[in-house]
Amino acid sequence: MVKDGAGARRVLEDAGMEVSGEREVLVLEVEDRPGAFAGIARKIANAGVNVDLVYLATWTRLVIGAGDLDKAQAAL
């Protein structure tokens, strides 16, 4: 996860790495408690959006990739 996708791509490719793509994601601050992600996932699912990427970044930032980011964001 980077702020400057084009810059990151350039640096990685200059280092000989292959970059297969870039994508927008949602970055959410979440509570550090059991079930926090389940509530978020349920809201997105109820909106009819498929989640295809999830990971926890530093601290309590949850990164989510989804088929329709605008619809997922609106559901939250």
Secondary structure, DSSP 8 states (H G I E B T S, - for coil): --S-HHHHHHHHHHTT---------EEEE--SSTTHHHHHHHHHHHTT--EEEEEE-STTEEEEEES-HHHHHHH-
